[in-house]
Every structure is written in structure tokens, then in C-alpha cells.
Amino acid sequence: MSTVELTAANFDQVVSDNDFVIIDFWAGWCMPCRQFAPTYEKVSENHDDIVFASVDTEAEQQLAAAFDVRSIPTLAVIRDKTVIYAQPGALPEKTLEDLIQQARDIDMDKLKEEAQEA
């Protein structure tokens, strides 16, 4: 699956309509972002059940600010409308695949229950 351009205008719909979304925050001038892009695209092809989205932080400054993006590239993982991961850094392919598996393994019902108790 190719990546989807995520904007403030389509953010709510993309997150509401999909159980699993991974977001790459990037900018055209960012060399690590440009180096990471082919890895992100390649890994997206292995996971048809996940929406791989990208946010151009120059064009979507409000969206980047909402995720408190201070360094790029930054990856965010959203499952069941809940942000479960958000960290800066370009990941190697194997590490990104590991992150996806860890995100799959999270018991979202238990996570939401624990969040309500806190």
C-alpha cells in the first residue's frame, strides 16, 4: 500500500476510519527524512491492513504541533484512535517491522482500561 498524505483536513477521517495508522512526520529539506522515505514506503507494502500516512511538517504545521513534533523524522503509531507511540528518528527496516509487531501485540482493551483507572 502506498502512503497517504495526511493533512489537518483529512486527519479525523483517516484516524476514525482505520484501526491502525502509522504517521511519518517529515520535511523536504530534511536529509534523514528523505533517506527514511524509501524504507517507510517499502515496509508499507508489507502491511495492507495498516494505513501508512505522511505529514509534511512545513505544510501542516498545526498537525505537527498537535503531535508536539520537535525533531524530524518523527513516527507516530495510532491504534483504535489512541496514540501508542511517538518518537523522533529514522528507523532501519528491521526496527520499523519490530515496532509494528510490538504495536500489533498491544492489548488495546487492557490499555484503555488501565488509562481509565489512572
C-alpha positions as CSV (number, residue, x, y, z in Angstrom):
1,M,0.0,0.0,0.0
2,S,1.4,3.4,-0.8
3,T,1.5,6.1,1.8
4,V,-1.4,8.5,2.2
5,E,-0.8,12.3,2.6
6,L,-2.2,13.3,5.9
7,T,-3.5,16.8,6.4
8,A,-5.5,18.7,9.1
9,A,-8.5,18.4,6.7
10,N,-8.4,14.6,6.4
11,F,-6.8,13.6,9.8
12,D,-10.0,12.9,11.7
13,Q,-11.5,10.8,8.9
14,V,-8.3,8.8,8.3
15,V,-8.0,8.0,12.1
16,S,-11.7,7.3,12.5
17,D,-12.0,5.0,9.5
18,N,-8.8,2.9,10.3
19,D,-7.9,0.9,13.3
20,F,-4.1,1.1,12.7
21,V,-2.3,4.2,11.4
22,I,1.4,5.0,11.3
23,I,2.4,8.6,10.6
24,D,5.8,9.8,9.3
25,F,6.3,13.5,10.0
26,W,8.9,14.8,7.5
27,A,10.0,17.9,5.5
28,G,11.5,18.1,2.1
29,W,14.7,19.9,3.3
30,C,15.4,17.1,5.9
31,M,18.1,14.7,4.7
32,P,17.3,12.0,7.3
33,C,13.6,12.2,6.2
34,R,14.5,11.8,2.6
35,Q,16.7,8.8,3.4
36,F,14.0,7.2,5.5
37,A,11.2,7.6,3.0
38,P,12.1,4.6,0.8
39,T,12.3,2.3,3.9
40,Y,8.9,3.6,5.1
41,E,7.4,3.0,1.6
42,K,8.9,-0.5,1.4
43,V,7.6,-1.5,4.8
44,S,4.1,-0.1,3.9
45,E,3.9,-2.7,1.1
46,N,4.1,-5.5,3.7
47,H,1.1,-4.4,5.7
48,D,-2.1,-4.0,3.8
49,D,-4.1,-3.7,7.0
50,I,-2.2,-0.5,8.2
51,V,-2.6,3.0,6.8
52,F,0.9,4.5,6.3
53,A,0.5,8.2,6.3
54,S,2.9,11.1,5.9
55,V,2.7,14.6,7.1
56,D,4.7,17.4,5.5
57,T,5.6,19.4,8.6
58,E,6.2,22.6,6.5
59,A,2.7,22.5,5.0
60,E,0.9,21.1,8.1
61,Q,2.4,23.0,11.0
62,Q,-0.7,22.8,13.1
63,L,-0.8,19.0,12.8
64,A,2.9,18.7,13.6
65,A,2.3,20.9,16.6
66,A,-0.6,18.8,17.8
67,F,1.8,15.8,18.0
68,D,4.5,18.0,19.6
69,V,6.9,17.2,16.8
70,R,10.2,18.9,17.6
71,S,12.5,16.8,15.5
72,I,12.1,15.1,12.2
73,P,11.6,12.5,11.0
74,T,9.1,11.5,13.8
75,L,7.0,8.4,13.7
76,A,3.6,8.1,15.5
77,V,1.5,5.0,15.8
78,I,-2.2,5.2,16.4
79,R,-4.3,2.1,17.2
80,D,-8.0,2.4,17.8
81,K,-7.8,6.2,17.8
82,T,-5.1,6.1,20.5
83,V,-1.6,7.3,20.1
84,I,0.6,4.4,21.4
85,Y,4.0,5.6,20.1
86,A,5.5,8.9,19.1
87,Q,9.3,9.2,18.8
88,P,11.7,11.0,16.5
89,G,14.3,9.2,14.5
90,A,14.6,7.3,11.2
91,L,14.4,3.6,11.8
92,P,16.1,0.8,9.8
93,E,13.6,-1.6,8.1
94,K,14.0,-4.4,10.7
95,T,13.4,-2.0,13.6
96,L,10.3,-0.5,11.9
97,E,9.0,-4.0,11.4
98,D,9.7,-4.8,15.1
99,L,7.9,-1.6,16.1
100,I,4.9,-2.6,14.0
101,Q,4.8,-6.1,15.6
102,Q,5.0,-4.6,19.1
103,A,2.1,-2.3,18.2
104,R,0.1,-5.3,16.9
105,D,0.8,-7.2,20.2
106,I,-0.7,-4.5,22.4
107,D,-4.0,-5.5,24.0
108,M,-5.9,-2.2,23.3
109,D,-8.8,-3.1,25.6
110,K,-6.4,-3.6,28.5
111,L,-4.5,-0.4,27.6
112,K,-7.7,1.7,27.6
113,E,-8.9,0.1,30.8
114,E,-5.6,1.0,32.5
115,A,-5.8,4.5,31.2
116,Q,-9.3,4.9,32.7
117,E,-8.0,3.7,36.0
118,A,-5.1,6.1,36.1
